[in-house]
Structure formats: C-alpha cells, structure tokens
Amino acid sequence: MTFAEINAPEQLKKAKEGDRAAFDRIIAANLGLVRSIASRFTGRGTEYEDLVQIGSIGLIKALKNFDLGAGTCFSTYAVPMVTGEIK
C-alpha cells in the first residue's frame, strides 16, 4: 500500500472501528512525521530515541481521537498532538 492509501479515510475508519492491522499500518506509515518533529527537540537534554518514543505516544493518541468528519488530514491533526506530547 502507498502512503496515501494507508492514510485514506477508509483505512482511518477501519482503525477507529478496531481493526488492529489498519491501526498499526497507519502508525507505522506516520513514524517519519514523529521522527521529523522529534528532531526539532534534540539538544535539549533528552535522547533522540526517547523523543521518538514519546512522540509515538502522541501519534497513537492522535489516531484514537481523530475525527473523520472534521475535514482535516490525519497528519495535520497529528502534528500538534505529537509536538504537545514531546514538550
């Protein structure tokens, strides 16, 4: 599956309905986003790997709380959630 197919509304809906495979695919496909955000916080006393782990918690929370009817892309919704978790 391509990145766009993984983040398609159908996959997001499946993940929200409890499809563990869809949930895992979406999280795995968006780990690059977490790594990118985590890199902004390096050099502040916390190891990069720890920042990625903390950011991943934010990504999971974002997917659990994402509203398909809001009309935003998942990644747009996830950025402040991941950033907030790291801060």
N, C-alpha and C positions, 0 to 999 in steps of 0.2 A: 504494500500500500504506500502511496505517496503521502507526504506531509499534509497536503490539502485534503486528501481522502480521510486521513486519520482524524483531522480536526473538523470534519464535516458535521453539520448538525445531526445527522443520523447517528454517527458514532458517539457524539456527545450525549444524545438522548439515551442510547443504549447504556452508556456508562452511568448516567444518572438513574437509570432503572435497575441497576445492579449487575450489569454484565461486566464481570471482573476482567475478562480479556480486553474488552474495549477500554476500560478504565486504565489498565496497565499500558496499553498501546499509546493512549493519549499522554500519560505521564512520561513515558519513555521518549516520545516524539518531541516533548517540550522541555526536556532537560537542558538542551542547548540554551534556551531562554534563561533558565535558572543559572547556568554557568556564566552567561554574559552578565547578568545582574550581579552575581557574586563577585565577579572580577572587579566591579566598581568599589567594592568594600575591602579589598586586600590592602595590607599595610597598616591596618588599624588594630593589630593585636590578635586577630583570630585567623587561624589557618584557612586557606582557600577551600580545602576539602570539607571543613566544618561549615563554612559558609554555604557550600553547595547542599550539604545535608539539611541545614536549617531552611534554606530556600526551597528545597524539595517539599518540606512540610507545608510551606505557603502554597506551593503548586497543588498539592493534594487538597488543601482547604479550598483553594480557588475552584477546583473541579467539583468538589462537593457542593459548593454554594452558588455555582454558576447558574444564571437564569437564561435559559434558551430564548425566552420571549423578549429579552431586553434589547435585542437587535445589535449587540456588540460581538466582536470576535472574541474567542476564548483567550487568546494571548493578550489582547488589550485589557481584558478583565484581570488576567493573572498577574500582570506586571506590578501593580501596586500591592497586591496580596503577597507576592514573593518579596518585594522590597520591604514591606512592613514587617514581615517575619524576620528578615535578616537584621533590620535595625533594632 
